[in-house]
Amino acid sequence: MLCLLLYWQTVNEALNNLLIEEEDHQGLRASIEAFDNFDNIGLAQKLEKHELLEFRRIAAYLYKGNNRWKQSVELCKRDKLYKVCPIVHCGCV
């Protein structure tokens, strides 16, 4: 069973990397919402440095989904993504 899980993680990460390379942010968002067997934090760290805003927005989403609120909020503030900022969505502001 462990081999199967590692296989799917490898497949998901390869797909996500291909979508990043193709700059397909909609496909990447769909992939991460459909499949959760990948390194969420590793992907978020990669995306937060991406030149396209939509990929940095996905990074903030991944951080939020992994309870990394501080990183998500800092990324939102840096990109002025106030409408998607997790603090706004949780009613803290």
ChimeraX attribute file (.defattr): number of C-alpha atoms within 10 A of each C-alpha:
attribute: neighborCount
match mode: 1-to-1
recipient: residues
	/A:1	6
	/A:2	7
	/A:3	8
	/A:4	9
	/A:5	12
	/A:6	13
	/A:7	13
	/A:8	16
	/A:9	17
	/A:10	15
	/A:11	14
	/A:12	19
	/A:13	19
	/A:14	13
	/A:15	16
	/A:16	21
	/A:17	15
	/A:18	14
	/A:19	17
	/A:20	17
	/A:21	10
	/A:22	11
	/A:23	15
	/A:24	14
	/A:25	20
	/A:26	12
	/A:27	16
	/A:28	20
	/A:29	18
	/A:30	10
	/A:31	16
	/A:32	19
	/A:33	10
	/A:34	9
	/A:35	11
	/A:36	12
	/A:37	16
	/A:38	19
	/A:39	12
	/A:40	17
	/A:41	15
	/A:42	11
	/A:43	18
	/A:44	22
	/A:45	16
	/A:46	15
	/A:47	21
	/A:48	21
	/A:49	13
	/A:50	16
	/A:51	9
	/A:52	12
	/A:53	15
	/A:54	17
	/A:55	23
	/A:56	24
	/A:57	24
	/A:58	21
	/A:59	27
	/A:60	29
	/A:61	23
	/A:62	25
	/A:63	24
	/A:64	18
	/A:65	14
	/A:66	12
	/A:67	11
	/A:68	14
	/A:69	18
	/A:70	14
	/A:71	18
	/A:72	28
	/A:73	23
	/A:74	14
	/A:75	21
	/A:76	22
	/A:77	13
	/A:78	10
	/A:79	12
	/A:80	12
	/A:81	17
	/A:82	14
	/A:83	10
	/A:84	16
	/A:85	21
	/A:86	22
	/A:87	17
	/A:88	12
	/A:89	11
	/A:90	8
	/A:91	7
	/A:92	7
	/A:93	7
